[in-house]
Amino acid sequence: MILGMSIATFTLFHVIISFLGIATGLIIVIGMMKSQTMPKWTAGFLATTVATSVTGFMFPFVAIGPPHIIGAISLVALTIAILALYKFDLRGRWRGAYITTAVLSLYLNVFVAIVQAFLKIEAVHVLAPTQTEPPFLIAQTAVLLLFAAVCFVALRRFKPAAAAAM
C-alpha cells in the first residue's frame, strides 16, 4: 500500500499525473514558442510534473537506479523553473533558466514515457526488448533532438511582457 492505495492503483495514479504533466507541458512549450504566457497551464504543468517525480520515489525499491536519478534531476530542474518564474519573475537570465529547465523537465517525462512504452507495450517491446536496439535508440535520439530544437526556439521567442503576471 502507498498512500492508502494498492500498488496497481498508485501506479495508475502516477501514470495519470505523468500524462497530465506531459500534456500541460506540451501546451506551455507551444505557448513559449509563440511568446504566450499561460499562467494556469504553467501552474498545472509545474504541479503535475513535481507530483510525477515525487510519486516516482514512493514506489518500493531496493537500490537507487536510473528512474531515481532522472527523478532527482527533474526535481532540481523544476525547483529552478519555479524559482525563476515565481520568485525572480523571469528577469534577466532567469528567463533562459526557466525555459531551459521547464523544457528539460518535460523532456525527462517524455523520455521516461518512451522507456515505459518499450517495456510495457508488446508491439513496441518486440522491437527493442533490451532497449539497446536501434528502434529504441532512434526514438530517444529523435525526441532529444526535437526537445533541443524546441528549447532553442523558445529561448529565441519567449519574451513575456509581464512575467510577474504568470
N, C-alpha and C positions, 0 to 999 in steps of 0.2 A: 504494500500500500504506500502511495505517495500522495500527500495532501488529502488523505481520505479517499483516494481513488485507486482502483486496481491498476496494475501496470498497463494493461491494454487501454483503459480509459484515459490514463495520464498520457500515454503515447499519442492517442488521438487528439487530446487537448494540445499537446506540444506541436503536433503536425498542423493543426488548425491555426494556431498563433504564428507558426512559421510561415504558412502560406499567406496569412493576413499581412505579415511583415514584408514578404516579397511583393505582394500586390500593391500595398501602400507605398513601398519603396520605389516600385516602377513608376507609379503616378507622380511622386515628388521629383524623381530624377528627370522625367519628361518635363515637368514644370521648370526645373532648374535650367534645362536646355532651352526653354522659352523665356527665361528670366522672370518666371512667375513665382511669387511666394504663395504657399499653400499651408497656412498655419495649422489647420485642423488635420489635414492629411499628414503633415510633417510630424505633429504630435503623435498621431496614430502609428506612423512608421517607427518612430523612436521608441514608443512604449511597447509595441509588439515585438520589435527586434531585441530590445533589452529582455523582455519576457522569454523570448525564444532561447537566448543564451543562458539566462538564469535557470530556466526549467531543464535545459540540457544537462546541467550539473547535478540535477536531482535524481537522475537515473542511477540505479545501483552499478557500481564499478569496483574493480579490484586494483586497477592501476591507471595512472594518468596516460591518456592516449591522444591521438590526433584530434578527436572531437573536443577534448578538453582544451587543447592548445588553441584550436580555432575559436572556441567559445571565449577563451580569455582574451585573445586578440580582438575579437568582436566587441567585448565589453570595454576594453581600453579605447578602441576607436569610437564607440558610442559615447563614452564619457567625454572625449574631446569634442565630438559633434554637439553634444548637449551643452557643454560649457561655451563653445564657440557661438552657438545660436542664442542661448537664453541668458548667459552671463556677459558675454562680450559683444553681443548684438551684431556679429559678423563684421566688426570693424577691422580694417587693415588686413593683416594676414589671417585673421580668424575666419574670413570668408572662404579662403582657399582651404584652410584646415577643416572647416565644416563640410565643404563639398567633397573633399578627398575622403574624409572618414565616414561620411554618410554613404558614399558610393562603395567604399571598401566594405562596410557592414552589410550592405545589400548584396554585394558580390559574394561575401562569405556565406550568406544564407543560400544563395543560388548554388554555390559550389557544393555545399552540403546536400542540397536537394538533388543535385546530379549524382553525387555519391550514393545517396539512398535509392534513387531510381535504378542505378546499375546494380544495387544489392537486392532490391525488393521486387522489381518488375521483371518477370520472367523473360518477356520478349526482348528486353534490353540487356538483362543479365547474361543471356547466352552469347551476346556479342563481346562481352568483356567480363568473364567470370572472376578474374583476379584483379581487375581494374588496372592492369598493366598493358592491356591490349590497345591497339591503335584506336578503335572507336571511342573508348573512354578518354584517352589522351587527346584525341581530336576534339571531342566535345568540350573538355575542360579548357583546352587552349583557345578554342573559338570563343568561349564565354569570357575568359580572361581578356582577350583582345577586344572584345565588344565592350566590356566594362572599362577598359583603359581608354578606349575612344570616347565613350560616354562621359567619363570623368574629364577628359581633355576639353570636350565641347562645353560641358557645364562650367568648367573653370573659365572659359573664354566668355560665356554668355550670361551666366547668372550674376547679375548686378542688382540686387534688390534695393529699391529706393529707400524703403523704410524697413530695414531688417528688424528693428525693435518691434514692429507690428506683428512679427511672427510669434 
